[in-house]
Amino acid sequence: MNSFIEIEGMEFYAYHGHYKEERIVGNKFIVDIRLETNTEKAEQTDNIDDALNYQTVYELIKEQMQEKSYLLEHIAKRILDSIYEQFSDKIISTRLKVAKLNPPMGGQIQKVSVTLFR
């Protein structure tokens, strides 16, 4: 049976951005991920080894958020690459959204985000 695992509202303070100041001062980022997986075996066994371990997914995202990037697209790709490297046998599809809060764009903007699907 296919199901979705969603981890929403992961908040990170990181140093991503095109402008030098962004990479020095940093900013707040919000990450949401939706992973489609087959949960049938885990439903039967109640064993985490048979599941897509979302604690590990969080740790992979956290690790990638700590590495500086110029673009949100690059961060999102790195995150997906690391998750698929670890869980390629358990993932059917993903939707990942990375948002930068209060981006320095010369106006009052709540956030800008990039969403990748794989």
MARBA-3410 file (N, C-alpha, C, O; in Angstrom, 1 decimal):
118
0.8,-1.2,0.0,0.0,0.0,0.0,0.9,1.2,0.0,1.8,1.4,0.8 ~ 0.7,2.1,-0.9,1.4,3.4,-1.0,0.8,4.4,0.0,-0.4,4.6,0.1 ~ 1.7,5.1,0.6,1.3,6.1,1.6,2.3,7.3,1.4,3.3,7.2,0.8 ~ 1.9,8.4,2.1,2.8,9.6,2.1,3.3,9.8,3.6,2.5,9.7,4.5 ~ 4.6,10.1,3.7,5.2,10.5,4.9,5.5,12.0,4.7,6.2,12.3,3.7
5.0,12.9,5.5,5.3,14.3,5.4,6.0,14.8,6.6,5.6,14.6,7.8 ~ 7.0,15.6,6.4,7.7,16.3,7.5,7.6,17.7,7.1,8.1,18.2,6.1 ~ 6.9,18.5,8.0,6.5,19.8,7.6,7.1,20.8,8.6,7.2,20.6,9.8 ~ 7.5,22.0,8.1,7.9,23.1,9.0,9.2,22.9,9.7,9.5,23.4,10.7 ~ 10.1,22.2,9.0,11.5,22.1,9.6,12.2,23.4,9.4,12.2,24.0,8.3
12.6,24.0,10.5,13.2,25.3,10.5,14.7,25.3,10.7,15.2,24.6,11.6 ~ 15.4,26.0,9.9,16.9,26.0,10.0,17.4,27.5,9.8,16.8,28.2,9.1 ~ 18.4,27.8,10.5,19.1,29.0,10.3,20.3,28.7,9.5,21.2,27.9,10.0 ~ 20.5,29.2,8.3,21.6,28.8,7.5,22.1,30.0,6.7,21.6,31.1,6.8 ~ 23.1,29.8,5.9,23.9,30.9,5.3,23.9,30.7,3.8,24.9,30.7,3.1
22.7,30.6,3.2,22.5,30.4,1.7,22.1,31.8,1.1,21.4,32.6,1.7 ~ 22.6,32.0,-0.1,22.1,33.2,-0.8,23.1,33.6,-1.9,24.3,33.3,-1.8 ~ 22.6,34.4,-2.8,23.4,34.9,-3.9,24.4,36.0,-3.4,25.5,36.1,-3.9 ~ 23.9,36.8,-2.5,24.6,38.0,-2.0,25.6,37.6,-0.9,25.2,36.8,0.0 ~ 26.7,38.2,-0.9,27.8,37.9,0.1,27.2,38.1,1.6,27.5,37.3,2.5
26.4,39.2,1.7,25.9,39.5,3.1,25.0,38.3,3.6,25.0,38.0,4.8 ~ 24.2,37.7,2.7,23.4,36.6,3.0,24.2,35.4,3.6,23.8,34.7,4.5 ~ 25.4,35.2,3.0,26.2,34.1,3.4,27.0,34.4,4.6,27.6,33.5,5.2 ~ 27.0,35.7,5.1,27.6,36.1,6.3,26.6,36.2,7.5,26.8,35.6,8.5 ~ 25.5,36.9,7.2,24.5,37.1,8.2,23.6,35.9,8.4,23.2,35.6,9.6
23.3,35.2,7.3,22.4,34.1,7.4,20.9,34.5,7.4,20.6,35.7,7.4 ~ 20.0,33.5,7.4,18.6,33.7,7.3,17.9,32.5,7.8,18.5,31.4,8.0 ~ 16.6,32.6,8.0,15.8,31.5,8.5,15.2,30.8,7.2,14.7,31.5,6.3 ~ 15.2,29.5,7.2,14.7,28.7,6.1,13.7,27.7,6.7,13.8,27.2,7.8 ~ 12.6,27.4,5.9,11.6,26.4,6.2,11.7,25.3,5.1,11.6,25.6,4.0
11.7,24.1,5.6,11.7,22.9,4.6,10.6,22.0,4.9,10.3,21.7,6.0 ~ 9.9,21.7,3.8,8.8,20.7,3.9,9.1,19.6,2.9,9.5,19.8,1.8 ~ 8.8,18.3,3.3,9.0,17.2,2.3,7.8,16.3,2.4,7.3,16.0,3.5 ~ 7.5,15.8,1.3,6.5,14.7,1.2,7.1,13.6,0.4,7.5,13.7,-0.7 ~ 7.1,12.4,1.1,7.7,11.2,0.5,6.6,10.1,0.3,5.9,9.8,1.2
6.5,9.7,-1.0,5.6,8.6,-1.2,6.4,7.3,-1.1,7.5,7.1,-1.7 ~ 5.8,6.3,-0.3,6.5,5.1,-0.1,5.5,4.0,0.1,4.3,4.2,0.3 ~ 6.0,2.8,0.0,5.1,1.6,0.3,5.3,1.2,1.7,6.4,0.9,2.2 ~ 4.2,1.3,2.5,4.3,1.1,3.9,3.8,-0.3,4.4,3.7,-0.6,5.5 ~ 3.5,-1.1,3.4,2.8,-2.4,3.7,3.7,-3.3,4.6,3.1,-3.8,5.6
4.9,-3.4,4.3,5.8,-4.3,5.1,5.9,-3.7,6.6,5.8,-4.5,7.5 ~ 6.1,-2.4,6.7,6.3,-1.8,8.0,5.0,-1.9,8.8,5.0,-2.1,10.0 ~ 3.8,-1.9,8.1,2.5,-2.0,8.8,2.4,-3.4,9.4,1.8,-3.5,10.5 ~ 3.0,-4.4,8.7,2.9,-5.8,9.2,3.9,-6.1,10.3,3.5,-6.7,11.3 ~ 5.1,-5.6,10.1,6.2,-6.0,11.0,6.4,-5.1,12.2,6.9,-5.5,13.2
5.9,-3.8,12.1,6.2,-2.9,13.2,7.7,-2.7,13.4,8.1,-2.4,14.6 ~ 8.5,-2.8,12.4,9.9,-2.8,12.5,10.4,-1.6,11.7,10.1,-1.4,10.5 ~ 11.2,-0.7,12.3,11.7,0.5,11.6,12.6,0.2,10.4,12.7,1.0,9.5 ~ 13.2,-1.0,10.5,14.1,-1.3,9.3,13.3,-1.6,8.0,13.8,-1.5,6.9 ~ 12.0,-1.8,8.2,11.1,-2.0,7.1,10.4,-0.7,6.6,9.6,-0.7,5.7
10.7,0.4,7.3,10.0,1.7,7.0,11.0,2.6,6.5,12.3,2.4,6.5 ~ 10.5,3.7,5.9,11.3,4.8,5.5,11.5,5.7,6.8,10.6,6.4,7.2 ~ 12.7,5.6,7.3,12.9,6.2,8.6,13.0,7.8,8.5,13.9,8.3,8.0 ~ 11.9,8.4,9.0,11.9,9.9,8.8,12.8,10.6,9.7,13.1,11.8,9.5 ~ 13.3,10.0,10.8,14.3,10.6,11.6,15.6,10.8,10.8,16.3,11.8,10.8
15.9,9.7,10.0,17.1,9.8,9.2,16.9,10.8,8.1,17.9,11.5,7.7 ~ 15.7,10.9,7.5,15.4,11.9,6.5,15.7,13.3,7.0,16.3,14.1,6.4 ~ 15.2,13.5,8.2,15.4,14.8,8.9,16.9,15.1,9.0,17.4,16.2,8.7 ~ 17.7,14.1,9.5,19.1,14.3,9.7,19.8,14.6,8.4,20.8,15.4,8.3 ~ 19.4,14.0,7.3,20.0,14.2,6.0,19.7,15.7,5.5,20.6,16.3,5.0
18.5,16.1,5.7,18.1,17.5,5.4,18.9,18.5,6.2,19.4,19.4,5.7 ~ 19.0,18.2,7.5,19.7,19.1,8.4,21.2,19.2,7.9,21.8,20.3,7.9 ~ 21.8,18.1,7.6,23.2,18.1,7.1,23.4,19.0,5.9,24.3,19.7,5.8 ~ 22.5,18.8,4.9,22.5,19.6,3.7,22.3,21.1,3.9,22.9,21.9,3.2 ~ 21.4,21.4,4.8,21.1,22.8,5.1,22.3,23.5,5.7,22.4,24.7,5.7
23.2,22.8,6.3,24.4,23.4,7.0,25.5,23.7,5.9,26.4,24.5,6.2 ~ 25.4,23.2,4.7,26.4,23.4,3.7,25.9,24.6,2.8,24.8,24.5,2.3 ~ 26.7,25.6,2.7,26.3,26.9,2.0,26.0,26.6,0.5,26.7,25.8,-0.1 ~ 25.0,27.3,0.0,24.7,27.3,-1.4,24.3,28.7,-1.8,23.8,29.5,-1.0 ~ 24.5,29.0,-3.1,24.0,30.3,-3.6,22.5,30.3,-3.9,21.8,31.3,-3.8
22.0,29.1,-4.4,20.6,29.1,-4.8,19.8,28.0,-4.1,20.3,27.0,-3.7 ~ 18.5,28.3,-3.9,17.6,27.4,-3.3,17.5,26.1,-4.1,17.3,25.0,-3.6 ~ 17.5,26.3,-5.4,17.4,25.1,-6.3,18.6,24.1,-6.0,18.4,22.9,-6.0 ~ 19.7,24.7,-5.8,20.9,23.8,-5.5,20.8,23.1,-4.2,21.1,21.9,-4.1 ~ 20.3,23.8,-3.2,20.1,23.2,-1.8,19.0,22.0,-2.0,19.3,20.9,-1.5
17.9,22.3,-2.7,16.9,21.3,-2.8,17.4,20.1,-3.5,17.1,19.0,-3.1 ~ 18.1,20.3,-4.6,18.7,19.1,-5.3,19.6,18.3,-4.5,19.6,17.1,-4.5 ~ 20.5,19.0,-3.7,21.4,18.2,-2.8,20.6,17.4,-1.8,21.0,16.3,-1.5 ~ 19.6,18.0,-1.2,18.8,17.3,-0.2,18.1,16.1,-0.9,18.2,15.0,-0.3 ~ 17.5,16.2,-2.0,16.9,15.1,-2.7,17.9,14.0,-3.1,17.7,12.8,-2.9
19.1,14.4,-3.6,20.1,13.5,-3.9,20.5,12.7,-2.7,20.7,11.4,-2.8 ~ 20.7,13.3,-1.5,21.2,12.6,-0.3,20.1,11.6,0.2,20.4,10.5,0.6 ~ 18.8,12.0,0.1,17.7,11.2,0.5,17.6,9.9,-0.4,17.4,8.8,0.1 ~ 17.7,10.2,-1.7,17.6,9.1,-2.6,18.8,8.1,-2.5,18.6,6.9,-2.7 ~ 19.9,8.7,-2.2,21.1,7.8,-2.0,20.9,6.9,-0.9,21.3,5.7,-0.9
20.3,7.3,0.2,20.0,6.5,1.4,18.8,5.6,1.2,18.8,4.4,1.7 ~ 17.8,6.0,0.5,16.5,5.3,0.5,15.9,5.0,-0.9,14.7,4.9,-1.0 ~ 16.8,4.9,-1.9,16.3,4.7,-3.2,15.3,3.5,-3.3,14.4,3.5,-4.2 ~ 15.5,2.5,-2.5,14.7,1.3,-2.6,13.3,1.5,-1.9,12.4,0.6,-2.0 ~ 13.1,2.6,-1.2,11.9,2.8,-0.4,11.1,4.0,-0.9,9.9,4.1,-0.5
11.6,4.8,-1.8,10.9,6.0,-2.2,10.3,5.8,-3.6,11.0,5.3,-4.5 ~ 9.0,6.2,-3.7,8.3,6.1,-5.0,8.4,7.5,-5.7,8.7,7.6,-6.9 ~ 8.1,8.6,-4.9,8.2,9.9,-5.4,8.4,10.9,-4.2,8.2,10.5,-3.1 ~ 8.9,12.1,-4.5,9.0,13.1,-3.5,8.6,14.5,-4.0,8.6,14.8,-5.2 ~ 8.2,15.3,-3.0,8.0,16.7,-3.2,8.7,17.5,-2.1,8.4,17.2,-0.9
9.7,18.3,-2.5,10.5,19.0,-1.5,10.3,20.5,-1.7,10.5,21.0,-2.8 ~ 10.0,21.3,-0.6,9.9,22.7,-0.7,10.9,23.3,0.2,10.9,23.0,1.4 ~ 11.7,24.2,-0.3,12.7,25.0,0.5,12.3,26.4,0.4,12.3,27.0,-0.7 ~ 12.1,27.1,1.6,11.6,28.5,1.6,12.6,29.3,2.4,13.1,28.9,3.5 ~ 13.0,30.5,1.9,13.8,31.5,2.6,12.8,32.6,3.1,12.1,33.2,2.3
12.8,32.8,4.4,12.0,33.8,5.0,12.6,35.2,4.9,13.8,35.4,4.9 ~ 11.8,36.2,4.6,12.2,37.6,4.5,13.4,37.8,3.6,14.4,38.3,4.0 ~ 13.3,37.4,2.4,14.4,37.5,1.4,14.7,39.0,1.2,13.8,39.8,1.1 ~ 16.0,39.3,1.0,16.4,40.7,0.8,16.2,41.1,-0.7,17.1,41.1,-1.5 ~ 15.0,41.4,-1.0,14.6,41.7,-2.4,14.2,43.1,-2.6,13.6,43.5,-3.6
14.4,44.0,-1.6,14.0,45.4,-1.7,12.6,45.7,-1.4,12.1,46.8,-1.7 ~ 11.8,44.8,-0.8,10.4,45.0,-0.5,10.0,44.1,0.7,10.8,43.3,1.1 ~ 8.8,44.2,1.1,8.2,43.4,2.2,7.8,42.1,1.6,6.7,42.1,1.0 ~ 8.5,41.0,1.7,8.2,39.7,1.2,8.3,38.7,2.3,9.4,38.6,2.9 ~ 7.3,38.0,2.5,7.3,37.0,3.6,8.3,35.9,3.3,9.1,35.5,4.2
8.3,35.3,2.1,9.2,34.2,1.8,9.2,34.0,0.3,8.3,34.4,-0.4 ~ 10.3,33.3,-0.1,10.4,32.9,-1.5,10.8,31.4,-1.4,11.5,31.0,-0.5 ~ 10.2,30.6,-2.3,10.5,29.1,-2.1,10.7,28.5,-3.5,10.3,29.0,-4.5 ~ 11.3,27.3,-3.4,11.5,26.5,-4.6,11.0,25.1,-4.2,11.2,24.6,-3.1 ~ 10.2,24.5,-5.1,9.7,23.2,-4.9,10.2,22.2,-6.0,10.0,22.5,-7.2
10.8,21.1,-5.6,11.2,20.1,-6.6,10.4,18.9,-6.4,10.1,18.5,-5.3 ~ 10.2,18.2,-7.5,9.5,16.9,-7.6,10.4,15.9,-8.2,11.1,16.2,-9.1 ~ 10.4,14.7,-7.6,11.2,13.6,-8.2,10.4,12.4,-8.0,10.9,11.3,-8.4
END
